[in-house]
Amino acid sequence: MTTPDVTVVVAVYNTMPYLTECLQSLVGQSIGLDRLQVIAVDDGSTDDSGPELDRFAEKYPGTFTVLHQENSGGPAAPSNRALELATGRYVYFIGSDDYLGDEALERMVACADERGSDVVVGKMVGTNGRYVHQKLYTDDNPDISLYDSALPYTLANTKLFRRALVEKHKLRFPEDMPVGSDQPFTIEACFRAGKISVIGDYTCYYAVKRGDASNITYRADHLARLRCVAKIMAHTADLIEAGPKRDAVFKRHFEWELSKLLQKDFPALDADTKRQVCSGIAVLLDAYYTDELRDITGVVRRVRFGLAWRGAVDALSEALTSEAERGAPPFLLEGGRAFAVYPGFRDDAVGLPDRFYEVLGEGVSGRLAKSTRLESAEWEQQGADLSLSLALRTGVVGDTSSAVVALAQKAMPASADKPGARRLPGNATRPEVVGDLVRETTADGTGTRLTARIPLRPVDAKRGLRVYVDVAGSTYEIPVRADELPMPLARRWGRPVPYRVAANVNPKGRLVITTAPLWETKTGVFRRLRRKLSRLKRKVIR
């Protein structure tokens, strides 16, 4: 019998009707059935998955091998059983609710043969709202490393592995892990691989989020996930010695697996579970959370880790609840440094060092934008002079001497649309600031109120209201949101040429001040009126 090029392993448990599309994508592979072996293990399914597997085995007897067993509680045991029967030069794992692109296996096998790769990662995308990290797939890469690429964020076993490597190192899936059992296998395979290649120009794998979100990853509880990530990290630590390489892999586990245990659902857990989660995370922080990892972790995650580490369950719950209900806390500006004032900050009972609360090189555009909003705006006229008198608040406290308000001529770049603010490059200059400005801490101590009077000049211009503030060594430009705040009525002013000034809220909710010669605004109105009348006339004629 000819040795197949690739054995595809399918661990199955109650995945109908998705299973049919998965299996159909395998028999439709361009590599051809003569080069393919499929081993599917039914792990005690109670739906129609078993009969569907048998139907394909009967239809494709030379390709499909189907095994049935009692439920084991996860995909590890059925995957291991399939590996014992695999005969292909390569082995590939697919989730039984996912499916492949038509040329996936042919392309990955060709890549491995041409490049001598032990592991090939084919581009993977999510469907039906399934999130899949995409950074690894920006282009083809014949040789990547586990330590200086986005591979640690793509540790599922949905890859092509050289079976000789798997058998040489006796790689198998730990059967005591209900979730994440593919990570120890994948990490060790990549650790031992001579070469790892990426196919980024063709979508090989489509990861499906089921309509009922019943994928096993979405069902596991906090303590089960905590135990599993502890096993993953212990296995990795046995392979990779402490240092930058281990940190490069563990960065993912702190940012993803452990961070997900400390999100908005944490406060609703019972007291004992919250205590166990915090103590379990504290053990992992003590073992693996180096100073280097701490300092590259964003302040939001870092504070949550710190409060868990100190066992400050109440402060952690308060931090999560208050941020979900009221948004991010203010930034305390102090001596050129910035601190996020979450619960527990400088609280002797918590005892968490300031470093956990400090903004360390990360961008905070989004949080500044959300906390900056207009409170009032009105025209103020003295003789022939007209000013915009306004009050707004922004989420910084402490040394706010750098905070200024200005009307900026230049439009915000497209890159600022999503966060609503931007961190200026080091050589950028602020616009000229003219007018009076008073800064005072808000009554609740969670921000600074800025009151300003900005003189208006009779120019033909459309300008946005901006706040500029220095945070942790960076200057931020923040468009001021007006939301549904009523705006002052348009006004005429100026001699000898009369001008019109108007305050409007643009579609993004930002305040824009428009000044133009009155004759031009009237001409524009008449022009628009003529266009409307012309369109109306054409409709009547038709």
N, C-alpha and C positions, 0 to 999 in steps of 0.2 A: 504493500500500500504506500502511495506517495505521501511524504511528510507534508502536511499543510503549512503554508507560510505563516498563518496566524490562527491562534485559538481565541475565540471570543467567549468570555465567561459572563454569564447572566445569572445573578442571584435574584430569585423571584419570591415576592410575598405580596399577594393581594394587590396587583397593579393593573387589573383590567379596568377600563378598556385600553389603557395606555400601552399595555404589553403588546397588543397586536401591531401597533405602529412600530414599536421597537423591533420586533422580530421581522416585520416586513422590510424594515430598513437594512437588516442584515442580509436577507436573501437577495436583496436588490443591489448589493455592493458590486461595483465595477470590477473588483478583484476576481470575481467568479467563484462559484461554489466549489470548484475543484481545488482551490487554494485556501479554502476556509473550513475551519472546524468550529462549531458552536456547541458549548456545553452549558446547558441551563439546569439550574437546581431549584426545584420548587420547595421552598422552606415552609411547608405546612400551610399553604394558602387555603383560605376558606371561601374564596370567590371562584370564578371560572378560570383562574390563571392556570391551574394544573391541566384541565382539558385542552386549553388553548395551546399549551406547550406540546401536549401529546399530538394535537392536530398537525403542528409544524413538523414534529419528528416523523410522523407517518408520511407526510408529503415530501420531506427532504431527508430520507433515511441515511444517505451518505454524508450528510453535513451535520445534522442535529443529534446530540445525545442528551436525553432528558432524564434527570434523577428526581425522585420524590422523597422527602424526609419530613420528620416531625419538626415543628417550629423550634428554632434555636434562639430566637430573640434578636437577631441582627444579621447583617449580610456577611459577616466574617466566616462563619462555619460553612455555609454553602459555597462561598468563594474558595475556601481551602479544599473542600471536597472536589471541586471542579479542577483545581490546579493539579491534583493527584492524577487526573485523567488526561490532562492537556498533552498534546504531542506537537503542536506548532512550533516553528522557530521563534515566533514571538507570541506574546499573550496580551490580550486587550480586555479591559473590564468596562462594562456598560451597565448603567442603572436600568432596571427593567421598565421604568416609566419614561425613559429618554429615547432618543433615536439619533442615527448617524446621517451625515451627508453622503450622497451616493458614491463619491470617490474617496471617502475618508480612509478606509483600510488600504486601498491601493497606494494612495499618496504616502501614508505613514510608513508602510513597508518599504516602498521605494526610497524614501528618505533615510531610513535606517540602513538599508543596504548600500546606498551610495556614499553615505557619510560615516558609516561604521558606528552608528549611534546605539547606545544601550537603552536609551529612553527617548521616545519621541512624543512631544506634547502637541496635539492638534488643536487648532483654534476651537474654542468652546463658547457658545452664547446661551443666554437664558431665554426661555419662552414663558408666556403666561405670567409674567411678573417675577420670574426666578432671577435672582441677582447672580451674575458671574463676573468676577474681576477681569478686566480687559487689558491691563497694562502689558502683560506678557506677550500679547498677540499683535503688537503694533506692526511687526514685520517678520519675515522669515529670519531665523537665526540658527546657523549650523552648529553652534557650540556655546551653550550658556552655562553659568555656574549657579549652584544653589545659593551662593552667598552674595552675589552682586547683581541679582536680577529680581524680577517680580515672581520668581518661581515659588518662594515660600507662601505666596498668596494664592497658589494654584496647586494644592496638595492632595486633591482628590486622586483616586487611582485610575481615573478615566484617561489613561495614557497607554502607549504601546511600549511594552517592556521586552527586552531580549530574554527569552526563557532560560537560556544558559546562565545568565546572571542571577535570575531568580532561584534556580536550583543550586548553583554554586554556593550561594550564601543562605540557602534554605529559608528564603523569605516567605513568610506566611502572615495571615491576619490574626491579631489577638482576639480570641473568641469571648473574652470577658468584657468587651467594650460595646455597649449598645449603639453608640454613635462615635464617629471619628476613627473607626478601626482601620480605615484605609490610610490614615496619615503615617503611622509607624512604618507600614509597608512602603509607601511612596518616599518618605524621607530617607529610609535606609537604601532603597534602590537608587535614588539620586545621589546619595552620599558615596555609594560604591561604583556608580557608573563611570565609565571612561569618557563618555561624551553624551551630552543631553542636547537634543535639537528641538526647534520649535517650527511648526508650520503655521504661519500667520496670515497667509493670503487665501486660505480656503477654510470655510466653516466645516469642521469635521464632526462636531458634536453639538447636539441641541438638548440642553438640560431643561426639563419640564417641571414647573411647579404645578402640582395637581390642583384641581378646582377646589378640593376640600382641604388643601394644605396638609395632607396626610403623609407626606414624605417623612421618613423617620427623623430627619434632622429637625423638623419643626415640632415633633411630638415630645422630645426628651425634656425632662424637668431640670431645674437648676443644679441639684446635687448630682444627678447622673452626668450632666455635661461637665461639671467640675471634676468629678472622678476621672472622666475620660481624658480631659485635657491634662490632668496631672500625670496620667500614664504616658500620654504622648510626649510630654516634656521630659519625663524621666528617661524614656527610651532614647530621645534625641540627645540628652545629656550624656548617655553612655557611649554615643557615637562621636560626638563633637566636643572637643575640650573647651573649657570656658575661654571666652575671648570674643573678638569681633565677629568671627564666623558663626558662633552659636547665637550671639546677639542678633545677627541678621535673620536667622530663622525664628527666634523667639519673639522678635518684634511683632510678627504676625499674630502670635498667640496672645500677647498682651493687648494688641489693638482689636483683635476680633473675638476669639473664644472667651477670654476672661472679661473683656469689656462688656460683652453681651449679657453677662451675669449681673451687671450693675447698671441696669437701665430702668426705665420708668415702671416696669412691673415689679421691681425689687421691693418697694415699700409695701406692696400688697401681700407679700409672703408672710407666713407665720413667724413669730419671734425666733423660734428654735432654728428654722431653716435659714433665716437671715444671719443668725449667729454662726451657723455651720459654714455658710457661703463665705462670710468674712474671714473666719479662721482658716478655711482651706486656701483662700486666695493669699492670706498672709504667709502661709508656708511657702507658696510658690514665689512670692515676692522676695522672701528671705533667701531662697535658693538661687533664683535666676534673674532678679530685677536689678541689674547693675546700675551704677550711677550713669553710665552712658545711655542705657535704655531709658532710664527715668527722664533724662534731660531732653531726649528726642520725642518723648511722649507728649501729646498735646495736654494743655493744662486741665481740660475737662476730665479726661481719663485719669490723669495723674492725681488729681484731687480725690477722685473716687477710689483709686487704688490706695492712696494714703490713708483715707478714713477707714477703709476695710482693714488695712494693715494694723491700724491702731485700735481696731475693734470698736470704733465709734459708730455703732449701728444707727443710733438716733440721728446723729449729725449727717450721716450718709443718706438716710431716708429723707431728712429735711432738704438736703441739697438736691436730691432727685425730684422731690415733689415741688419745691419752689421754682426750680428751673422749668419744669413742665407747665406750671400754672402761670408764672410771671416772667419767664425768660431768664437769660443769663444774668448773673449778679454784676454789680459795677466793678470797674477796674480801679484799684487804688494806685495812683501815680505818686512815686516817692523816690527821690534821688536818682532819677533817670531809669528806674525800674518800674515794672507794672505787676500788680498782683490781682488775681481774680478773687473777690471777697466772698468765697463760699462759706457755709457754716463750718465752724471749727477753726477758722483763720485766727491765729494768735490767741487761741483758747488754751490756757494751761491745762485744762482737764483733758483735752485731746492730745496736746503735745506734739503736733505735727509741724516739722520745720517749714519755714517760709518758702523754701525751694519748691515744695509741692504745689504751691499756689502761684508761683511766678510764671509770667509769660516769657518763654525762652525761645525767641526767634520765629515762632509760628505766626501766621497771619491771623488777625482777629477782625477782619473787615465785616464779616456777616454779623458778628455780635455787636459791633459798634453801630452798624446801620440800623439794626432792630431797636436799639436803645435810644436812638436820636430821633426826636420828633418835634414838630412845631406845636406850640401851645396857643399863641395868638399872633396876629399880624394886623397892622393898620397903617394908614397914611398919616403923616404928621407934617403939616405945612406951616411955615413961618415966612410970611411975605411971599416972595417969588420962589423960595426954596422948598423942595419937597423931599421928605425922607420916608424910609420904610422903618417903622418901629415894630419890633417883634420880640417875642420870648420863646425860647425853646429849651429842651432839656436833652442832655446826653449822658450816657452811662459811664462816666469817669468821675472820680473824686480825688481829693488830695491836692497835689501840685498841678493845678489845671491852667497854669500861666501860659501854656502853649496853645490852649484852645482859643480859636478865633473864628469869627463869622464873616463871610464875604460873599459877594455876588460874582460868580465865575462866568466868564464869557465862553470858555471852552466847554463843549458838551462832554459828558462822561463817555468813556470808550465802551465798546460792546463787552469787553472783558469785565466791566463793573456791573453789568446788568443783573447777574445772578446774585452776588452777595450784596449789591446795593451800595457798595463803597469800594475803595481801592487803596492799597498801600503804594505810596508814591515812590518812584525810583530815587536813589540817593542824590542825583543831580537836579531833581525837579525843584522848581521855585513856586512858592505860593503866590496867588494873586495879591495885588495891593489891597491892604485892609484900610478902609476909611470909615470913620464914624466912632461912636461911643460904644463901649462894651463893658458890661458888669458881669462878673462871675460869682455865683454863690451856691453853696451846697443846698440841695433840696431838703425840705423839712424831714423827710424820712431817711435822709442820709444815703440814698441809693443812687445819687447822680448829681450833676451840676446843672443849675439853671443859668442860661446865658440870656441876658437882655441886651439888645443892641439897637442902635439907631443908625441906619445906613443912608447917607445922602444919595439921592438919585441925580444922574446927569442927563441932560436932554440929548440922548444919542439914539440912533436906530439900532436896537440890540435886543436879544433874547438871552437872559442870563438865569442860571440856576443858583439857588441859595445853597451854600456849602458851609460845613463846619470842618475846620482843620485842627487836628490834635496829634501830639506826639505820644506814642505808646511804645515803651520798651525799645527805644532807639529808632523807631520808624514813624514817619509822618503819614497820617491817613486823611484822605479826602472823602467826606461823607455827605452825600446829597440829603437835604432835609425833607423828611416825609411830612406831608400835611394831611394825608388820609381824607377824612370827611369834614375837616375843619372848615367853617365858612370863611370865604375870602372877602377882603374889602372890595367895594365896587370900583370899577375902572374910573380913572380921574383924568381931567384935562389940567395941564399946568404949563407954564413957561411963556416967556416973551423974548423977542418979538415973534418967534416962530412957536406956535402952540404945539404941545406934545400930549400924547395920550399914554398913560401907564396902566397896566393891568396885571393883577396877580392871579395866576391860574395853577391848578393842579394837573400835571400831565398824566397820561395813562399809567405810568409807573408809580403814581402817588406822590411825586416830588413837586416841590414848589418852584415855579418858574415866573420870573418878572419880565414883562415885555414892555419896552418903551419904543415909540415911533412917532414921527411927525403926524400931526392930526390929519393933514391933507392926504397923507399916504394911507392911513387907516380908513379914511372915508372912501378913497379911491378903491381900496381893497374890498370894502363892504359893497360898493356899487358894482364892482366887477363880479363878485360872487352872486349878487342879486340878479345881474343880467344873465349869468350862466344858469341859475335856477329857473328864471322865466323862460329862457330858451329851451331848456329840457322839458318844462311843462307844456310849452307850445307844441313841441314835437309829439308829445304823448297825445295831446288833444287832436292833432291832425291825423295821427294813426287811428 
